[in-house]
């Protein structure tokens, strides 16, 4: 029998000697009939099944997002809570001095984290960057977002 190979892949088998065969390598074969699609292993001299198909995980989210997209990864309630925590009039209305000092420290941290998003020269935000991960954890620890939200936000923008 005659085997038609394109590269190492068996594409066709005939019993007759071929004439002109463009694009194929033809080999004579007197062994057990191989299956179409098997791969010729020149080192071992046998036909083998092709390797298992590699499953490629298709991304569902972009992890590098525009600053506006990053802000919209937070719910409206979360954005309102963050905005309230950054509002000096709300902070100054706190009667307890220790709580007011803690609120000012939180405001400072939030202003640094979210203030960078207002920089017109910031082209994008990598939601998996270590600084963003720490910032989200601080926002969670302050009780401004639920415990599960940092992981959801770090998934990025849906495709």
ZIKA-V695824 format. One record per backbone hydrogen bond with DSSP energy under -1.0 kcal/mol. CO is the residue of the C=O (numbers start at 1). NH is the residue of the N-H. If there is no record, write none. Layout:
CO_NH + CO_NH
//
This chain:
1_29 + 2_14 + 3_27 + 4_11 + 4_12 + 5_25 + 6_9 + 8_40 + 9_6 + 10_37 + 12_4 + 14_2 + 25_5 + 27_3 + 35_38 + 38_10 + 39_48 + 41_45 + 46_41 + 48_39 + 60_159 + 62_157 + 63_127 + 65_125 + 66_70 + 67_71 + 68_72 + 70_73 + 71_74 + 75_79 + 76_80 + 77_81 + 78_82 + 79_83 + 80_84 + 81_85 + 82_86 + 84_87 + 87_91 + 88_92 + 91_94 + 96_100 + 97_101 + 98_102 + 99_103 + 100_104 + 101_105 + 102_106 + 103_107 + 104_108 + 105_109 + 106_110 + 107_111 + 108_112 + 109_113 + 110_114 + 111_115 + 112_116 + 115_118 + 116_119 + 119_122 + 125_65 + 126_129 + 129_133 + 130_134 + 131_135 + 132_136 + 133_137 + 134_138 + 135_139 + 136_140 + 137_141 + 138_142 + 139_144 + 140_143 + 146_149 + 148_152 + 149_153 + 150_154 + 153_156 + 157_62
//
